């Protein structure tokens, strides 16, 4: 049975195996400071440990259940809010002339691709939060209703 284990500030995907009558932990993957099982993790673990059968859906459900977004003081919420604030500041300081001055057109293209991807992801999340879970001005998410601007 595989499970997620926290050691220090990092999360690991581990699996218990019995060798010579003793239980040993087999470290399948280091998940980093945020316990996430991505498709890349699934591929790498499946390639590195082909004989270990894992219930990826159950593992992902276990991870998703660990994050408590309802607790404003939880480290996960604090880290997410801080990351969003930092990203907002970084993007506010980025101006188109800076991209045009760049000596590498591929850097400018990659930044634009990533910003478009971020925009799409944010729009999906705003739509998810806005769909039935928020009543205007009150409700579970308070006044966090999305503000729509014309294009």
C-alpha positions in Angstrom: 0.0 0.0 0.0 1.5 3.3 -1.1 0.9 6.5 0.8 2.1 10.1 1.1 4.7 10.9 3.8 5.9 14.2 4.9 9.5 14.5 6.0 10.7 18.0 6.9 9.3 20.4 4.4 9.0 17.8 1.6 6.4 15.2 0.7 7.3 11.7 -0.6 5.4 8.9 -2.2 6.4 5.7 -0.3 5.4 2.1 -0.4 5.9 -0.5 2.3 7.6 -3.8 1.2 8.6 -6.8 3.3 12.2 -8.0 2.9 13.8 -10.7 5.0 10.8 -10.6 7.4 11.1 -6.8 8.0 9.0 -4.0 6.6 11.0 -1.4 4.6 9.9 1.8 3.0 10.5 2.1 -0.6 10.7 5.8 -1.7 8.9 5.9 -5.0 9.1 9.7 -5.6 9.9 13.0 -4.0 6.8 15.1 -4.5 8.4 18.4 -3.3 7.1 21.0 -0.9 3.6 20.5 -2.2 2.2 17.0 -2.3 1.1 16.8 -6.0 0.9 13.7 -8.1 1.3 14.9 -11.7 1.2 12.8 -14.8 5.0 13.1 -14.9 5.2 11.6 -11.4 3.0 8.7 -12.5 5.2 8.1 -15.6 8.4 8.2 -13.7 7.3 5.9 -10.9 5.7 3.5 -13.4 9.0 3.4 -15.3 11.3 3.1 -12.3 9.1 0.7 -10.3 7.1 -1.3 -12.9 6.1 -4.1 -10.5 4.6 -1.9 -7.9 0.8 -1.5 -8.4 -0.6 1.8 -7.3 -4.1 3.2 -7.0 -3.3 6.6 -8.5 -6.9 7.8 -8.1 -7.0 7.0 -4.4 -3.6 8.6 -3.8 -4.7 11.8 -5.6 -7.9 11.8 -3.6 -5.9 11.4 -0.4 -3.7 14.4 -1.3 -6.7 16.6 -2.3 -8.4 15.8 1.1 -5.3 17.0 3.0 -5.5 20.7 1.8 -7.9 22.6 4.0 -8.8 25.8 2.2 -11.4 26.7 4.7 -8.8 27.4 7.4 -7.3 30.8 6.6 -4.4 30.2 8.9 -3.4 26.9 7.4 0.1 26.8 5.9 -1.3 25.7 2.5 -3.7 28.7 2.3 -1.0 31.2 3.5 1.5 29.8 0.9 -1.1 30.0 -1.9 -2.1 33.6 -1.0 1.6 34.6 -0.8 2.3 33.0 -4.1 -0.6 34.8 -5.8 0.4 38.1 -4.4 4.0 37.7 -5.5 2.8 36.6 -9.0 0.6 39.7 -9.2 3.4 42.0 -8.3 5.8 40.3 -10.8 3.3 40.5 -13.6 2.5 44.2 -12.8 6.2 45.0 -13.2 6.4 43.3 -16.6 5.9 45.7 -19.5 5.7 44.8 -23.2 8.9 46.9 -24.1 10.9 44.7 -21.8 9.9 41.7 -23.9 10.8 43.5 -27.1 14.2 44.4 -25.8 14.9 40.8 -24.9 17.8 39.4 -27.0 16.0 36.1 -27.2 12.7 36.0 -29.1 12.1 32.6 -27.7 12.1 34.0 -24.1 9.4 36.5 -25.1 7.3 33.9 -26.8 7.6 31.5 -23.9 6.5 34.3 -21.4 3.5 35.1 -23.6 2.6 31.4 -23.9 2.8 31.0 -20.1 0.8 34.1 -19.4 -2.0 33.0 -21.8 -2.0 29.6 -20.1 -2.2 31.3 -16.7 -5.1 33.5 -18.0 -7.0 30.4 -19.2 -6.4 28.6 -15.9 -7.5 31.6 -13.9 -10.7 31.9 -16.0 -11.5 28.2 -15.5 -11.0 28.6 -11.7 -13.1 31.8 -11.5 -15.8 30.0 -13.4 -15.7 27.1 -11.1 -15.9 29.3 -8.0 -18.7 31.3 -9.6 -20.8 28.3 -10.6 -23.5 27.8 -8.0 -21.1 28.0 -5.1 -21.2 31.8 -4.7 -24.3 33.8 -4.2 -23.6 37.4 -5.0 -22.5 39.3 -1.9 -22.8 36.4 0.5 -22.3 32.7 0.8 -19.4 30.3 1.1 -16.9 32.6 -0.7 -18.3 35.9 0.6 -17.7 38.7 -1.8 -15.3 36.8 -3.9 -17.6 36.8 -6.9 -15.7 37.1 -10.2 -15.7 40.5 -11.8 -16.2 40.2 -15.6 -14.7 42.7 -17.9 -15.4 43.0 -21.6 -12.8 42.1 -24.1 
